Amino acid sequence: MSSIYSDQHSDLHDLLTKANNELGATLLIPDLQRPYVWSPRQVIWLVDSLIRGWPFGTLLTWKVRGDDPVRELARPFWKVTDRTDGADATQLSKKNPPGVFQMVLDGQQRVQSLLLALGGDGWGFKLYDRDWHAALKEERPRGRRGRKHWSIGCLCVDLGLFLTAYESSKRVVGIDFTTVLKWVVTGGVSAQAGLPKPPNYEEPLPRTHDSSGAKKFVRLSRLWEIAPQVEGIEQEQADNFADKVLEEHQVTPAMIKKLRRPIGSLILNLARLKRTRVTYLELAEFDPNIFTRDAYNDAVVNIFTRLNSAGRTLTREDITFAWLKIGWQTDLTDGKNATKCFEELGVELEGQRLGVSVEDLIAGVSFVWSVAYNGGKPLSNNDLLHGETIRPMAAQLSTNWGALVEAITDATTVTGDRKLFYGEQYQSVNAIAFIWAWQYLATKWRNGRTLGPVEREEFDSRVAEALGRSIDRWLICSQWAGRWAAGSADVVAKYCSGLSAVDAALAKEKKVGGAVAKLRVHLEEQVAELETDAIAAVNGLSARVREQVRTYYIPLWIWHRLDEERWSQSKIPLRHKKNKNFKLDVDHVVSVKMWERKVQDLPGESDEAKEEKLAAVNQLGNCLLLEKTFNISKYDKSLKEFLDNVFQIKDGTTTTGELAEALSLDVTQVDSEHTKVKKLIEDFEARTEAIKGDLVGFVRGKKTRVDME
């Protein structure tokens, strides 16, 4: 492929003009769910740096033809960045772009900041007053959250502070503009909330419409506007410009006389700044004579997703969501747009202890859509920039949003009821997305048939039963089998295709029993396929240092629940002190401190031999998982000494012997103070083998959880 980018440059003034043209901006940004995150103070810092002559940095832009489908992903910059609750920022009017326009891929925070500072009257921030106090004074937000006072601030020069600073330094570049630039309410009473305020209310910003701010400020955008872009402007000409702008702001004649030369010098500096060359790399527009469309789209998407925007890397899901927001049919979702629908679904799932990011949620929903409506083909990089390919996704999701939400929440309810939580018992969104898609196929089949109430209830019950029988092994064994490791795209595609085939088979099925059977058999087949790799992972479980035993958490969590007597003891919370939270975590049976002492005291052992024995204490067979208020690993005591002080043993709820027997612990392991190292290693190894044997039984479906029966 030929080079996809070229080196370009533009004067800063011309660059900003392209971005803030009310008649049709030609410098836009991609609407990829990337908020503007800079604070008002950061905007001042940027302006201060530029006036001092410090570099602006390079940009990355993308040249796009007006007839390219990706043009729909572009939006204008914000005129007012509104950070009040539930508000939408005000942006420039969105006109149809001309034949060719540019999107800023990297650097939009800087460009947006300069537009807020220099764009013109009415550009700036809208914040709650309590947040203005916090942002400008670096203090905790003041006032009650219920108070809805807000103010719109525009960036201004404080004339009094500027004059003092200029008289001290005698040169504009020597002034610290972070002290003389102020956010000011310049839009009159309409630029603040019209709510009553107490007499002692402390305004966060100066206001030009009252005595405290009248005639004391000049909008920076006005100085920027009046500064000539041409070279060769003399100081006297700049001073005349200063007279004009100061008179327009009704500054007193006495102050105009003092400020004429300082403001004139600032105007000269801004004129130089207007001509500052901004360099940028520009991605070329698509040219069929140079690129294939697939290769071009793949390159652009990879560039998108490798950029760092707002401190966070862009994702393929950001691009997907941009299309969804464009094509969402709000009339089918109770007037809620895509953003609101996904937010509400995220809140619903969080209530079921499935707290996933918006990106993960979009990835999961995209997988469901690919199964049900895209022929079992996950979205590729090429698809993400093909509007005609991905645009139908928004229509199909919004049309079927109710059924999709029902399926996702039903499936998540089953996992929650079985105490399977994301980030605890399983770690991959791909794993739960597969279940969402499986459940959606069931919901889709049911909704597409005329079923009576009894048949409908029977179908839902049998589907939930089928899911409950396999969900433990699917979520846990797919992780043990390494299905969601890096580079799992091919695996995801295989699962997507397989589920799509089930969907096609279900379309021909008319009976409840037949539909349930097809769903159940497919899920069982996918679980069975995991066995070989999952068993290999179980047999390979090991940790050499104490910090690594956390890897035993899920295996032990399952193991404790595979036997009636074991679970009856495991579920008893153990505590030494009252009113203290119980912590479920991997702990040692023979403490690490005691073990280190025992090994170091061995006579005639080489350093290498001792090192190997030291690692033995971290075997699976020397670890347990209990709800307790003590940590064995950190102390030089035996497990028996800890248990002797446990309330539940003192009051007869259980005994040390009963607990040890249920957890397959040899008495010499529990009371390990006087047990020899060799015997303890034998205990560790024997118990490791027994635990792994039970886990292999779980993987094969021979052993199931007793805590859910």
Secondary structure, 3 states (H helix, E strand, C coil): CCCCEEEEEEEHHHHHHHHCCCCCCCEEEECCCCCCCCCHHHHHHHHHHHHCCCCCCCEEEEEEECCCHHHHHEECCEEEEECCCCCCCEECCCCCCCCEEEEEEECHHHHHHHHHHHCCCCCEEEEEHHHHHHHHHCCCCCCCCCCCCEEEEEEEEEHHHHHHHHHHHCCHHHCCCCCCEEEEECCHHHHECCCCCCCCCCCCCCECCCCCCCCCEEEHHHHHHHCCCCCCCCHHHHHHHHHHHHHHCCCCHHHHHHHHHHHHHHHHHHHHHHCCEEEEEEECCCCCCCCCHHHHHHHHHHHHHHCEECCEECCHHHHHHHHHHHHCCHHHCCCCCHHHHHHHHHHHHHHCCCCCCHHHHHHHHHHHHHHHHCCCCCCCHHHHCCHHHHHHHHHHHHHCHHHHHHHHHHHHHHHHHCCCCECCCECCHHHHHHHHHHHHHHHHHHHCCCCCHHHHHHHHHHHHHHHHHHHHHHHHHHHHCCCCCCCCHHHHHHHHHHHHHHHHHHHCCCCHHHHHHHHHHHHHHHHHCCHHHHHHHHHCCCCCCHHHHHHHHHHHHHHCCCCHHHHHHHCCCECCCCCCCCEEEEEECCCHHHHHHHHHCCCCCCHHHHHHHHHHCCCHHHEEEEEECCCCCCCCCCHHHHHCCCHHHHCCCCCHHHHHHHCCCCHHHHCCCCCCHHHHHHHHHHHHHHHHHHHHHHHCCCCCCCCCC
